Amino acid sequence: MNAKPWRRAVTLLVVAAGSLSGAAAAGPPEPDFAETYRGHRITGWGSGERACAYIDGRRLVVFPQPDGGYTSAVQGFQPAPDLLAITRASVTALGDLGLATTAEPSAHCPQTVAARP
């Protein structure tokens, strides 16, 4: 006896939702760096297009450069040699201010992460 078409669709939907929830439940990977810099908690991991950086738990949008470095709008697109350096440069540019939540979505970086002590 063949399954009814709607049952196949429901089964596929449940399987797809389960796959997505498993990936989302995994959360962010262990950071490559997590430190307090000039009074701000900074965290980051990954490289190139998959690099993720955070200041006080809010995502810093970074732009990879062909030479392996990064830039960010926060510090005026001045290049930095690596993810830690661009995150620190952005903190320096912010001073005592906080980073606003970005509206730019990312497929591989959560919008916010818990600022680790």
N, C-alpha and C positions, 0 to 999 in steps of 0.2 A: 504494500500500500504506500503510495507516494505522500510525502508531507504536503500540506497545503501551502501555497505560495506565501501567505502572510506569516506562517510559522517560520519559514526559512528566513524571511526578512527580519523577524523579531530575533531569531537566533543569531543572525549576523550582527545585528545591532548590539545585542548583549555582549557578544564576544569582542566586538570593536570597543565598546565602552569599557570593558574589563581590561583590555590592553592599554588603553589610554590612562585609566586610573592607576594602573600599576606603575607606569612611567612617572606620572605626576606624584605618586606617593613616595617615590624614591627620594625626592627632594634634591637640593643642590649637592654637588660633590664636596669632598673635603677641600678647603681652600689651600691654594699655594702660599697665600700669606693672610694673616689676620693679626692686626696690631693696632695700637693706638698711636696716631700721628697728629701732633699739634691739637690734642684734645678731641679728635674725631676717631671713631672706630672704623678702620678700613679693612676690607676683605676682598679677595679676588682669586680667580682660577681660570684655567683654560688658556688658549692662545689663538692668534689670528682672528678669524671671523667668529669663533666660538668663545672668545674671551669675555668674562663677566667680572665687573668690578662694582663695589658698593662702598658708599660713605654713610656711616651711621645707619646701615641697613637699607638705604635707598640706592637703586641702580644708577650707576654712572654710565652714560652712553659713551663708549669708546670707539674709535675708528682705527682699524689696523692699517699700517703703512707698508709699502712694498719692501722696505728694509727690515721689517720685523718689529718696528717700533709702533707707537700709538699716538693719537691725538684725541682731544676732547674739546667740545665747545666751551666747557667751563673755564678752561685755561687758555682760551683764544687760539686753539688749534696749533699751539707750539708743539713740535714733536718731542717725544720722550722715548728712551731706548727700550722700555719694557712696561708691562702692565702695572707693576708696583710703582715705578717712577711716574707714570701718567696719573695714577691715583693720588700719589703724594702731591704732585704739581697741582692737581685740581683742588685738593684740600688747602694748599697754600693760597690759591686764587680765591677760594671761598672765605678764608679767614674765619671769623666767628659765625658766619652765616651757615644755614643748613642747605642741603641739596633738595630741590623741589622734585616731586614725583614726576617722572617723565611720561608723556603720553605715547611715546614711540614704543610699539610692542616688540618683543623679542621672542623668537621661537625656542631659544636655548638658555636664556637667563630669566629667572624669576624677577618679577617687578621689585619685590623687597625680600630681604632675608633678615633673620634675627641678628641683631648686632651682638656678637659674641663678646663676653667679658675678656 
